[in-house]
């Protein structure tokens, strides 16, 4: 038997679950993970982060402080940076 109240409730819940399903979990990469993902050496990453370095890259994702002596990078930002690098290299 069709019940309008039940159907409306199911639509609200379906919409709510749909919103939750589209939210991507935040993933923090540690240095070793960024090294693996980019294929670059640790020293290169530190150069890209250092404004005093001749190899400084202001487009490289900034670190996220996790603790007093612990940092990481948002995986989504590293992925976007890599995608931009790939796109730029394909343009010539």
N, C-alpha and C positions, 0 to 999 in steps of 0.2 A: 504494500500500500504506500502511495506517495505522500510524503508529509513535507509541506513547504518549510516548516521550521527546521526539520532535520536537514533538508537540502541546503538551506541557507547556512546552517551551522557547518555542514561539510565543506561548502565553498569557502567560508571564512578560514576554516582549519587548513584546507588545501592551499589557500593563498598564503597563510602563515608559514606552512612548511616549505612552500616554494621560495619565500623570502629567505628562510634559514638555509636552504640548500644552495643558494647563490653566494652566500658569504664564504669567502675563502679563509681557511685558518691561517693565522700568522705563523710563519716558520722563520726562526732565527738560525742563520748559518754562522758557525765559528770559523776562525781563520783557515783551518785545514780544509773545511768544506768549500770555502771560497776559492782556495788554491785549486782544489779538485775541479770545481765547476768551471773556472775560467781557464785552467790549464797553465796558469802563470805561476812564477816563483813568488815566494813570500816577500822577497826583497823588492820585486817589481810592484806588488800591491802596496807596500809601504811607500815606495816612491810616488805612486799615483795619488796617495793620500797626503803627501808632504808638500805644502805650498812652496817650500824652499828648493825642492828638487826640480831639475830640468825636465823630468818626466812626469811632473805633477799633472793629474787629470781631474779638473774640477767637476767633470760629469760622472766620475766614479761615485757610487753610493757611499753616503756617510755612515760611519759606525754608529751603533746603538749601544749606549752604556747599559750593561747588564748588572754590574756591581762596581765596587771601587776599582778593581783591577781586571775587569772582565768586559769584553766587548763582543759584538756580533754584528751581522748585517741582515737586513730583511731579504729573504730569498726573492720575494717579488721584485724588489728594486734591482738586485743583481741580475735577475732574469731579464728585466726591461733594459738594463744597460747593455747586456749581451745582445739582445735583439736589435738595439740601435746600432751597435758596432757591426753586426752582420749586415744590416740594411745599408749602412754607410759604405761598407766594403764592396757591396754589390753595385752601388751606383757608379763606382769608378773613381 
